[in-house]
Amino acid sequence: MIGTNQSTKSLHRYAAAYTMVEILVVIAVIVLLGTILLGSIGRQGGIAEKKVIYLQNRDALVAMANDHEWNYVNPSEPNAGRRIKGLEFDGSLREHDLFYLWEIIQPHFPFREKMFELASMNFNDTYFADRWMTNLIGIDRTGHPYRTEGLEILLLENTPISDVGLRMLYQHVQQMQPKAPKIQAELASSYAMTNLLEISIFGCKNVTRNGMADLKEAIPHIKVISTFDPNP
């Protein structure tokens, strides 16, 4: 027969063991909640940082432009929701300046939709060459296509653009982005800049009739103003 003292000791051991299990469970729950909370804070911090990048890049583009146009989301509060509608550049523009645009139209950038209002870009009489086109359209490092999705009018008069640069508007040119992976198969049909309604390549000496014809065939609805056909 077990004595009272021995029974009491056993109960104490069981109680102590049970209490230890409870403590471990509580600690595990606290650690889990802390991890979730830190992750949430990290994501919020990341989004806040991306918003700062968007605003800085947007304002940098406006500062570099010779002229610009805003499309206010809420006219009564212009500073709360203004987005770029049009940009016009002059000869002082350089390729690296367009990085500010490239960065905020990337497919995984959280505020890229704010650039959908950008409907017109004027590069007339600038040094806009073929490679510059990768700042407007291309493939990112994950194989996702990106482009200025709201762009309807693109003016490239008297620039060095050639047939290769124009081809980039509807077909990815690997030599323009040699480090880019192949586009993901299911996204291939969404690559071309079908939102583009008008392009002017008047005075572009490196553009041929064939290059212009290929562009029209790839994007049938586009209006192409050229030296060959200045009044289409």
N, C-alpha and C positions, 0 to 999 in steps of 0.2 A: 504493500500500500504506500502510495506517495504521500509524503508529509506535506503539511500546509506550507512550510517554508520553501520546500522544493517546488511546489506548484506555483507559488507566488513568484519565484525567480524565473520560472519558465514563462509566465505571463509577461513579466518585465522584458524578457528577451524578445518575445513576439512583438510586444508593443514598440520596443526600440527599433526592431527590424522594420516594422510597418511604418513607423515614423520616418526612417531613413529613406524608404521607397517613396513616400510622399514628398520628401524634400528633393529627391532626385527628379521626380516628375515636375515639381514646381520649377526647379532650375532649368529643366529642358524646355518647359513652356516659355519661361522668360527669355531664354536664348533664342527660341524660335520667333517670338514676337519682336525681339530686338532686331533680328536679321531682316524680318519683313519691314519693320519701320525704317531701318537704315536704307534698305533697297528702295523704299518709296521716296525717302528724302533724296536719295541719289538720283532717281529718275526725275523728280521735280527740279532738282538742281541742273540736270542735263537739259531739260526743256527750257529752263530759264536762260541757260547759256546760249542755246540755239536761237532763242528769240533775240538776244542781244546781237548775235552774229547777223541775223536777218536784218535788223534795223541798221546796223553799222554798214553792211554791204549795200543795202538799199540807198542809204544816204550818200555812200561813196559813189555809186553810179550816177546819182543826180548831180553830185558835185563835179564829176568829170565831164558830164554832158554839156554841150554847147546850149542845148535847150531841152526842156522836159515838160511833161504834162501829167498832172495827178488825176486819178479817178477816185474821188472821195466816196467812201462807203456810206458815211453819214454826213451830208453837207453841213448840218448844224454844229457838228463837232469835227472839224477838219483834221485836227491833230490826233484824233482817236482812231481813225480808220483809213487813212490815206494810203493809196497804192499807186504804183507807177503805171501810167497808161501809155506814155510815149517817151522815147529818148532819141535825141539827135546829137551826133558827135562830130568833131572836126578833126583836122589833121594831126592834132597833138595826141590823139588816142594811140595807145600801144597794146599789143596783144595781152600782156600781163594785167592790164587794167580790167579786162573782161573776166578775170578770175572771180571778181566780186559777183558777177552774174552766174557763172558756172557753179559756184559753191551753193547757191541758194535755189537752184533748179534741179539738184540731184534727187533721184527717186526716193531716197530714204531721209531726206531733209524734212523735218516736221512742219515747216512753214512754207514749203514750196508752192502751195496753192495760192499764196498771197501774190505770187508773180504771174498768175494766170490773167491778170488784168493788163499785162504788158502786151499791147496790140500792135505797136508800131516802133520800128527801129530804123534809124537813118544813119548809114555809114558812108554816104556820098563823099567822094574826094578824100577818103582816108586811106590808110595803108592796109585795109582789110584783105588779108591773103587767105589762101585755102585753109591753113591750119587754124585760123581764127574761128572757123566754123564750129570747131569742137567745143567752143564755149556756149554755143547755142543748141547743139544737138550732138549726140554720141552715145557711147555705152560706158557704164560705170564699171568698177572693178569686180562687181558681182554678176555681171552679164545682163543688167537691167538697162533698158534704153532711157534716155532723158532728153528733154527738149524744152524750148520755150513754148509751152502748150497753148498760150493765148495769142501768140504772134500771128498777125494777119497780113501785115505789110512790112516788107524787108527791102530797103533801098541800098543798093551797092554800086551806084553809078561811079564810073572812073576809078575803080579800085583794081588791084592786081588779081582778083578772084579768077579762077579758071574753071574748066569743065569738071575737074576733080572736086573742087570745093562745092560746086552745085550738086554733084552726085551725092555728096554727104547728106543732103537734105532728104533724100529718099532711100539711100542704100549706104550702109556703113562701109567706109573705106578704111581697111585695116592699116594702110601705110600712114594714115592720119593719126591713128591711135594704136601704135604698134604693141603697146603693153595691155591693151584691153582684151578681155577674154571674148569668146564667141557669145553672141547674144543668146539668151535662153530661148529655146525653140518655141515655147508657147507665147513668147512676147515679141517674136519677130514681126508679126503683122501690125504691131503698134509702134514700130520705129519711125516710119516716114512722117515728115512734118505736114500732114494733110490739113492742118488748120491754116496753113499759109494760103492766102487768097491772091496776093499780088507781090511780084518781085521786079525790081528794076536793075538791069545789068547793062544799061546804056553806057557806051564808052568803055566797056571792059574788054580790052584788047586780047585777053587770054581766053575768052569764051568763044566757042565756035558755034556754027549753026547746028551741028550734031549734038553738042552739049545742051543747047537750048531745047532741041527737039526731044532729047531723052528726058529732060525735066518735065516737059509738057506731057509726055506719055505717062510718066510715073505719077504725076499729080495733074490729072486732066482738067480740073476746074481752075487751075492757077492762071492768072494773067501775067504774062511775061513782057516787060518793056525792054527792048534791046536796040542796038544799033541797026540790026537787020530789020526790025519791025518796031519803030518808035511809037506807033499808034495802033496797038492791037485791038 
